Amino acid sequence: MDPQERRRQILDCSAEIFARKGINATTIRDIAGAVGVHSGALYHYFPSKEAIVTELIREYIEYLTKRCREVVALPQTPLERLESLAEVALDSNVRFHGATSIWRREGSYMRERLEVTGMADTADEMERAWRSAIADGVAEGVLRTDVEPEVFQELLYDVLWQATRWYHAEPGESMTALAHTIIAVFVDGMRNRQG
């Protein structure tokens, strides 16, 4: 197998095992067994289990940040931006299923890895984009002021993360419709009734 293909295989298998068992409970032997190589062979591709985790995080964060920047650059209303960010979140949950599962399960550890590798500020771009869209919606009078924006944001996060556990798009189908539905339901409850 080509070294790049083997590296990809190691990352993909590791992500699924980490998501299922947890990072601490996963051994190099577990990963090697899933890939079908001897444990020592993994060290030709990654110097440690932490290096595998770091690479999984790096791929996920780079993808998420790139998509987030594309959304923020568009001339959209706050609600359109929320919908676009929801679509990015849903898409990344499917594309990086292992990484998002690990994140949900071991958020503190993942945050620590981000700090160690200098990726924390980049990782926070998505959160800042959500905060900005919500704040703009409140400032424009479209969203309510009596609901804490942070609470609204965390509720959205939870729904978006959980939605991909039960919603399975058809091959080639985007997450646009689901993103629209989620934002419509949440924003209807968050919509300013005064205006």
N, C-alpha and C positions, 0 to 999 in steps of 0.2 A: 504494500500500500504506500502511496505517495506520502512523504512526511507531512505535508499540509493537510491531506485527507485524514491521516492518523491523528493529527493535532485536533482537527475539528471533531473527530469521533470521540476523543478523550473529553473535550469540552462538553459535548452534547450528553454523553453518558454521565459525566460528573454532575452536570446540572440536574439531571433527573434523580440521581442518587442523593445528592445534597438536599433536594426538595423533599424527598421521601423520608430520609433518615435523619437529616440534620447534618451540619458541617462537622461538628465534634464527633459524632458517632460514625461518620464515614471514614474509612481507612483507604490508604493507597492500594491496599490489596483488593478492597471492594471495587475500586475503579478499574484496576488492572483486570480483574476477573470479568467485569462487564465488557471491557474492550477486547478481551481475549489475548492479553500479553502478560509477561512476567512483571511483577511489581517494579523491579529495577529498570525495566524498559521505559516506564513512564518518566523517569528522571532525564531521559534524553530529550524530552519535550517540555517538561516543566520541572523546575528545581524543587518544588514542594506543593503540598495540597493548597497552601495559601496562595501560591502563584496561580493555580487553576482558578480559585475563587476570584482573585483579582482580575484575571482575564475575562471571566464571565461578567463581572461587574463593569469592566471597562467597555466591553462590547455593548452591553445594555445601556449604559449611561451615554455613550457616544451616539447611539441610534436615537435615544429619547431626546437628547439635547439638540441634535440636528433637526428632528421633526418639530420640536418645540420652537426653535428659532424660525423655522419656515412659517409656523402659525402666527407668531408674534409679528412677523414682517408683513402680514396681509392686512389690508385696510378693512377690518371687520368691526361690527358692533360688539359690545361686551358679551352678549348672548351668543352671537355667532362664534366668537373666540372660545367661549366655554364649550360649545358643541365641537369645535375643531380639536380642542385639547382633550375632550372626552374620546374622540375618535383615535387620537394618537395613543392615549392610555390603553384603550381596548386593543388596538392593533399591536402595541408592544407587549401586552399581556399574553397574546397568542403567539407572537413571533419569538418572544423570550420567556416562554412558559416556565422553564426551570429557574431562571434568574428572578422572575417576579414571585415565584413560590418561595424561593430562598429568602427573598426580601421580606415577605409577609411573615415567614417563620422566624427569621433571625435578623430583624431590622437593626438591633443594636450592634451586632457583630459586623453587619454589612456597612453600617455607618462608620464604624471603627476602621474598616478596610479602606473606605473612601478617604478618611482623614490621613491615614498612613501613606496612601498613594497619591495624595494631592488632588483627588478628584471631587472633593466635597463641594467646592464652589460651583463646579460645572453641574454636579448632580442637583443642586438647588435651583437651577434655572427653571425647571418645570414647576416647582412649587411657587417660585416668584411669578411665573406666568399666570398660574391659577389665581394667586392672591390679587394680582393686578386686574385681571378680568372681572373678578368679583367686586373689587373696590371701584372699578370704573362703572359697573352696573349699579352699585349703590349711589355713587356720585351723580350719575345721570338720572337717578330716580326710578330706575327700572326694577331694582331689587330692594327688598325691605332693609330697614335700618335696625329693626328690633331683634334680628337674629344675628348672632355673632358670625362674622365671615369665616373664622377659623372652624367653627362647628359645621357650617354649611360645606366648606371645603373637605373636611374629614369625612363627612357623610357621603359626599360624592366619591371620594377615593375608595371608601369601602364598597360602595355599590359597583363601581367600575372594576375593582379587583375581583369581586365575587361573580360578576356577570359572565365572565369568560369560563367559569366553572360549569355553567349550565347552558350557555348560549353557544351554539356551534354554527358558524357561518358556512355556507356552501363554498366549495372551492372556487376561488376567484371573486367571491363576494366580499365587499368591504364592510367595515363596521359602521358605516355612515348612518344607516337606519337605526341601529341600536343606540348609537351616541345621541342621535336626535331624540329618541324616545326617552332616554334617561334624563337628558337635560330638560326636555319639555316637562316631564313629571316633577322633577326637583324644582325647576324654576317656577312652575305654576304655584307651588307652595311657598316659594321664596319671593314671588312677584309682589311688588309694592301695590297695595290695594288703594292707596290714597290718590294715585294719579289717574 
